Amino acid sequence: MAIHTTEIHDLEAQVEEAASLTEALAREHFGSAAYLRRAVHEGRETGEERPISEVHCCFADWETNFDRLTTLHDRFMHACVRVLPREVLAHAILSSVPSDAD
């Protein structure tokens, strides 16, 4: 039981560090207005809870400039895959939201 608890705490620490890295990457790719909103998602079929890192990229006029948003999103996702540990990526959902509305 102690080993399992240690693994959970290690994963939580990695998720916390990943959130900071993700927000920094979002600001690098989408600009200083980008921010990260964290939440917990419960799987409908399994009931398993997973952390969600939802990036609000605050992209101005995204509807008329969708191609640019898509390019920035792809670059952002590739950067996340390069820097975030696989264990964290397996327990997180990343999505870019093109507005800052909650």
C-alpha positions in Angstrom: 0.0 0.0 0.0 2.8 2.4 0.8 4.4 1.9 -2.7 1.0 2.6 -4.3 0.6 5.8 -2.3 4.1 6.9 -3.2 3.4 6.3 -6.9 0.2 8.4 -6.6 2.1 11.3 -4.9 4.9 11.1 -7.5 2.3 11.2 -10.3 0.6 14.2 -8.6 3.9 16.0 -8.4 4.5 15.3 -12.1 1.1 16.5 -13.0 1.7 19.7 -11.0 5.0 20.3 -12.8 3.4 19.5 -16.1 0.7 22.1 -15.6 3.4 24.8 -15.1 5.3 23.6 -18.2 2.1 23.5 -20.2 1.1 27.0 -19.3 4.5 28.3 -20.1 4.3 26.5 -23.5 0.8 27.9 -24.1 2.1 31.5 -23.5 5.1 30.9 -25.7 2.9 29.7 -28.6 -0.3 31.7 -28.2 0.9 34.8 -26.4 0.9 36.2 -22.9 -2.9 36.2 -22.6 -3.0 32.4 -22.7 -3.7 30.6 -19.4 -4.3 27.1 -18.1 -7.4 25.9 -16.3 -7.2 22.7 -14.4 -10.1 20.4 -13.6 -10.9 16.8 -13.0 -12.7 14.7 -15.7 -14.6 11.6 -14.7 -14.8 8.9 -17.4 -18.4 8.0 -18.3 -17.8 4.3 -18.7 -15.1 3.7 -16.1 -15.7 6.4 -13.5 -12.0 7.0 -13.4 -11.0 10.5 -12.6 -8.2 12.2 -14.7 -6.7 15.6 -14.5 -7.5 17.9 -17.4 -5.3 20.7 -18.5 -7.4 23.0 -20.6 -5.4 25.7 -22.4 -7.2 28.9 -23.1 -5.2 30.4 -25.9 -7.2 33.7 -26.1 -6.7 33.8 -29.8 -8.1 37.0 -31.3 -10.4 36.6 -34.3 -9.9 32.8 -34.5 -12.9 32.2 -36.7 -11.5 34.2 -39.6 -7.9 33.1 -39.0 -8.5 29.4 -38.2 -5.5 28.1 -40.2 -3.1 30.1 -38.1 -4.8 28.8 -34.9 -4.5 25.2 -36.2 -0.8 25.7 -37.0 -0.1 27.2 -33.5 -2.1 24.4 -31.9 -0.1 21.7 -33.7 3.2 23.4 -32.7 2.0 23.6 -29.1 1.0 20.0 -29.0 4.3 18.8 -30.5 6.1 20.9 -27.8 4.0 19.3 -25.1 4.8 15.8 -26.3 8.5 16.6 -26.4 8.7 18.0 -22.8 6.0 16.3 -20.8 6.6 12.8 -19.3 4.6 10.0 -20.9 3.1 9.1 -17.6 1.6 12.5 -17.3 0.4 12.6 -20.9 -1.4 9.3 -20.2 -3.3 10.9 -17.3 -4.2 14.3 -18.8 -6.3 15.7 -21.6 -5.0 18.8 -23.4 -7.3 21.0 -25.4 -6.9 24.5 -26.7 -9.9 26.7 -26.3 -9.9 29.7 -28.7 -11.5 32.2 -26.2 -11.0 33.0 -22.6 -14.7 32.5 -21.8 -15.3 29.8 -19.1 
